[in-house]
Amino acid sequence: MSAEGSVAGAAATTTARLKNFVASVAVVVLACTAYALTPHYRVRLDKLYGWAGFSCTGLQFLVVAAGIYSALLAAYYLLEPGPEVSKSLRFWRVLGRSVRSPFAVLGQGLSAADRLAVLATVLKAFFAPFMLLVTFQAFMGGLSNGRALLSITDWHGEFLHIFNRYLFHFLLQLIILVDVAVFTAGYLFEMRSLKNEIRSVDPTLLGWTAALLCYFPFTYITAFVLGRAVSDFPQFDDPATHIVLNVLVLVLMVIYTGASVALGLKASNLTHRGVVTKWPYSVIRHPAYTCKNLSWWIGAVPVVSAAFTESLFSGISAVASVVGWTLLYVLRAVTEEDHLRSVDGEYDAYARKVRYRFIPGVY
């Protein structure tokens, strides 16, 4: 190759890297701006977390996290061997074509690569800032409760108060921190070398609806339709029952988080990134959904009991709410399986080996 050709090739490669970087950072800016302008998240972003001398708002954290992530993107695109068109760049190109010639895009449809890029970009733009913010909240909440626990000198006589005020919340926040940190990494980092490339994103409206109805701000719709007869920290009159059942809630959440850790960097909603078969996934196909629902059922006991005390109708409504939320997660499981089966035969082979969805030996 001539010197001129080498220079031209290097210039083209640099241009490709720059386009990928700018497109990806533009998605980051768009996602963070959308969150900052959403009333529900604005409350969380304006809140001050921490304590005197160690505190920041959610918005300050999000801005710093976005800056660090953009720097990591710059390093990735600079060092990426043989840069290809990124999903973010494909997304902006499709958006541009749709604005210029919407009817042409609708008529012709999208190529498989463009459709995957659009769905994956929208998915990451929605979930990544949300997961980052929840990770930050769990971390700061865990630190605050941990500091309080370290300052306690009398654990014997005040154990029930300590459990209710600090210990349960510290342990739950620690569990949630691990869970959401895994999913955050899954959304932010997608690389061939990490073996977590997104092969497919669920293209169905039903699949997206079932998933999004479980997350803010769409849970406002779900709560309006189904109600919310569940407490994350249920209260029971008998101290021993109260502690035992809430410890069981924590154990279920540990298994729930163990399922996320098993997914590792493949963790993300609505995607096929390869089937995971280890740990709880070797026993049932949806261990996270099973454990989350079991913990919610425990959390619903005092709420449902109080509702029946109020009236028969209130009690039946509370039970219907719990059943409705459970069925929503059953729908999520079914739509996820339909999507995974539509991509290749890998999930079918796994389902033949692990026969049960939720309860070993039952269903």
KALINNOR-V94025 format. One record per run of one state. SS is the DSSP state (2 for helix, 1 for strand, 0 for the rest). FROM is the first residue (numbers start at 1). TO is the last residue. If there is no record, write none. Layout:
# KALINNOR-V94025
ss=SS from=FROM to=TO
ss=SS from=FROM to=TO
This chain:
# KALINNOR-V94025
ss=0 from=1 to=2
ss=2 from=3 to=37
ss=0 from=38 to=38
ss=2 from=39 to=46
ss=0 from=47 to=47
ss=1 from=48 to=51
ss=0 from=52 to=53
ss=1 from=54 to=57
ss=2 from=58 to=79
ss=0 from=80 to=86
ss=2 from=87 to=100
ss=0 from=101 to=101
ss=2 from=102 to=108
ss=0 from=109 to=111
ss=2 from=112 to=150
ss=0 from=151 to=158
ss=2 from=159 to=188
ss=0 from=189 to=191
ss=2 from=192 to=194
ss=0 from=195 to=199
ss=1 from=200 to=201
ss=0 from=202 to=204
ss=2 from=205 to=212
ss=0 from=213 to=218
ss=2 from=219 to=226
ss=0 from=227 to=238
ss=2 from=239 to=266
ss=0 from=267 to=270
ss=1 from=271 to=272
ss=0 from=273 to=278
ss=2 from=279 to=282
ss=0 from=283 to=286
ss=2 from=287 to=310
ss=0 from=311 to=311
ss=2 from=312 to=343
ss=0 from=344 to=345
ss=2 from=346 to=353
ss=0 from=354 to=363
